[in-house]
Each structure stands twice: as structure tokens, then as C-alpha cells.
Amino acid sequence: MRITQRVATAMTVALTAWSPALEAQGLPDHSGFTAVLEERRHGSLVDYEGLEQHPEQLESYLAELSAVTPEELVAASREAQLALWINAYNACALKLVIDHYPIRGAGFPASLVRSLKGVPGNSIRQIADTWSREFCDVAGKERSLDEIEHEILRPMGEPRIHFAVNCASRSCPVLAPEAYTAEALDEQLDAAVLRLVGDAEHYSLERGERATLRLNKVLDWYEDDFGGKEGVVAFLLPYLPVDDREYIAGHGPAEVKYFDYDWTLNDTAVFGPDVDR
């Protein structure tokens, strides 16, 4: 993006953030983030190059999140709070990527160390302090991705968040096609689970003497939020195809294994624009 474009964008966002209307707006309706997703989400991928060149919609939505007051959050319903923080995580992750796009690696020797750990050169994990850096203003406070996920979302006791938040990586559960809202939250979270179990890169059933579920690694990392490995299986069963449920019932208890995790940036510039999951 040309410097003049960046300056114009910054001025627009600053004016938006300071407008009296935003200061008294209450929680946003998240339509601004839906507009970002409609333009930049392509199935399982994101057009980060286009978003980096034209971040105005994303920055405007982030300004709305910044203008929310803690009092407004506390007064909101649980559903409204969950929707806001899920959207905030996803929007902030997009911001982190485009603030460092194109990602070229962390530099020697950090990049080499991460490469040895299986982290690709263009991964979000090549950005220093990926999860702990406080860079994204939500409700008047600079937040890190770790804070939003582990200190705010997970304590709210909704395990379906792990199918909804997106860490800008190929193996992460994919972004929803629209922003989460309080009114549609339950249906949207169920749809997020169904997206994952309907995708062979995230879920498969191996049929043998004993049923084996192969699952996204995220469900291993956060299995405690489901009540352990058995809890993960019990949680997923209602979302599985009928014939899979019947097979597991007849060949259980199911064994659980996990796919290797691909930290490659979920970028249309890497995988092409036509991948749709």
C-alpha cells in the first residue's frame, strides 16, 4: 500500500473512532465485520494481500470494538458478549497478519528455531509474541489474542468457541462466512461445529474392529474444555452423520487420534483463490 493511502486510512479511522456517535453506540451490530468477511474470505482462505491494501472496512470495525465501554459489555447478554469476543479475536488476528504482511519469517536465529519446530516461514507464529502481544484495542484496552481466548472466552464455558475462533492458519477451524451475532449465536456455533466435522481435513472416521476418530489437533489442545478425551467424543456425536454415530456405537469406545497441525498462513496467495471449505 502506498504511504499516502496508509495516512488517509489512519485519518479516517481516527475520525471514526472519535465520533460522538461511536462513543455512545453500545455494542456494534457486527455488520462491518460481515462486510470484511464477504469481501476477503474465500472458503477456508483469506485474501490478505487485498485486505492489507484496503484495510478500511476492518479498521472501521475495530474502531467500533474500541469504542465499546466496559459498562456496556457488562450490561450485555452472555450471547452478545460471546459474539463480540469471538468476532474480536478473528478481527484482531486479521489485523495482526496484515500489519506484518507479507510475513517473511522472524529473522535468524528465531526463524530457524521455529522452522525446526515445524513453523513455516509465512506463519502467523513467525510474528514476535504472536499470542501475548497487546496490540488490539477492544473495549478501551489493548488486548492480546491470548487474553481474548484464555482469559475472556474460555472462562465463559462455551466449548464451541474452539470451532469459531480462527488463528490465521491452514489447520485452524475456518472463519464463518459472516460475523457472529447474539441473535443467531447458537445456530452459528452449531454451524461452526458442522463445518469442521464435514471437512475431511479436520475429521474422519476410520472403520475397523474399533472405531477411530481422527480429529483436528485443536480438540487435543483444549480437550479439558470438553471434559477430557471422552468428553470430546461425547460432544461431537450429535453432530456426526447418522451412519458414523451408528458405527461408533457398535465399535466403541472410539479411539481418538489427531491430525498434524499445519501452521501455514491460510492465504489465497499461497493456495489460490478457488479453495472452498
Residue pairs with C-beta under 8 A, 6 or more apart in sequence:
1 52
1 53
1 54
5 53
9 55
9 56
9 59
12 56
12 59
12 60
13 56
13 59
13 60
13 62
13 63
16 22
16 60
16 63
17 63
17 66
17 67
22 63
22 64
22 67
23 67
25 64
25 67
25 68
26 68
26 72
27 68
27 72
27 73
27 76
27 80
27 84
28 61
28 64
28 65
28 68
28 84
29 181
30 61
30 83
30 84
30 87
30 179
30 180
30 181
31 179
32 57
32 60
32 61
32 64
32 179
33 58
33 61
33 87
33 90
33 91
33 179
34 178
34 179
35 57
35 61
36 51
36 57
36 58
36 61
36 91
36 94
37 175
37 176
37 177
37 178
37 179
38 177
38 178
39 47
39 50
39 57
40 46
40 47
40 48
40 50
40 51
40 94
41 47
41 175
41 177
42 268
42 273
42 274
42 275
42 276
43 174
43 275
43 276
43 277
44 170
44 174
44 266
44 275
44 276
44 277
45 266
45 267
45 268
45 271
45 273
45 275
46 94
46 97
46 168
46 175
46 266
46 267
46 268
47 268
47 269
47 273
48 94
48 97
48 98
48 101
48 102
48 265
48 267
48 268
48 269
49 101
49 102
49 267
49 268
49 269
51 58
51 94
51 98
52 98
52 101
55 95
55 98
58 91
58 94
58 95
58 98
61 91
62 91
62 92
62 95
62 136
62 137
65 84
65 87
65 88
65 91
65 137
65 138
65 139
66 137
66 138
66 139
66 140
68 84
68 138
68 139
68 140
69 139
69 140
70 139
70 140
72 139
73 81
73 84
73 139
76 84
76 182
77 182
78 156
79 182
79 183
79 185
79 186
80 182
81 156
82 153
82 156
82 158
82 161
82 180
82 182
82 185
83 179
83 180
83 181
83 182
83 185
84 138
85 138
85 148
85 152
85 153
85 156
86 153
86 161
86 164
86 165
86 180
87 179
87 180
88 136
88 138
88 143
88 148
89 145
89 148
89 149
89 153
89 165
89 166
90 164
90 165
90 166
90 175
91 136
92 135
92 136
92 138
92 143
92 145
92 148
93 124
93 145
93 165
93 166
93 167
93 168
94 168
95 135
95 136
96 124
96 127
96 130
96 133
96 135
96 136
96 145
96 168
97 103
97 124
97 127
97 168
97 265
99 135
100 127
102 122
102 269
103 121
103 122
103 123
103 124
103 126
103 127
103 265
104 121
104 122
104 126
105 111
105 114
105 115
105 121
105 122
105 126
106 114
106 126
106 127
106 128
110 128
111 121
111 126
114 123
114 125
114 126
115 121
118 263
119 125
119 126
119 263
120 126
120 263
120 264
120 265
122 264
122 265
122 267
122 270
123 169
123 263
123 264
123 265
124 130
124 167
124 168
124 169
124 263
124 265
125 263
127 133
130 145
131 144
131 145
131 146
132 144
132 146
133 144
134 142
134 143
134 144
134 147
135 142
135 143
135 144
136 142
136 143
136 144
136 145
137 143
138 148
145 167
149 161
149 165
153 161
153 165
154 161
154 222
154 225
158 189
159 222
159 225
159 226
159 235
160 189
160 190
160 192
160 193
161 189
162 173
162 218
162 219
162 222
162 225
163 173
163 189
163 192
163 193
163 195
163 196
164 173
164 176
164 180
164 188
164 189
164 192
165 172
165 173
166 172
166 173
166 174
166 175
166 266
168 265
168 266
169 261
169 262
169 263
169 264
169 265
169 266
170 262
170 263
170 264
170 265
170 266
170 271
171 201
171 202
171 216
171 217
171 218
171 259
171 260
171 261
171 262
171 263
172 218
172 266
173 192
173 195
173 196
173 202
173 216
173 218
174 195
174 199
174 266
174 277
176 188
176 191
176 192
176 195
178 188
180 188
180 189
181 188
190 239
193 236
193 239
194 239
195 277
196 202
196 203
196 216
197 203
197 236
197 239
197 240
199 277
201 259
201 277
202 215
202 216
202 259
203 213
203 214
203 215
203 216
203 236
204 213
204 214
205 211
205 212
205 213
205 214
205 240
205 244
205 247
205 248
206 212
206 213
206 214
207 247
207 251
208 251
209 251
210 251
210 252
210 253
210 254
210 255
211 247
211 248
211 251
211 252
211 254
211 255
212 254
212 255
212 256
212 257
213 233
213 236
213 248
213 254
213 255
213 256
213 257
214 256
214 257
214 258
214 259
215 232
215 236
215 256
215 257
215 258
215 259
216 258
216 259
217 258
217 259
217 260
217 261
219 226
219 232
219 258
220 258
223 229
223 231
223 232
226 232
226 234
226 235
227 234
227 235
229 256
230 253
232 256
233 248
233 253
233 254
233 256
237 245
237 248
240 248
248 254
264 270
268 275
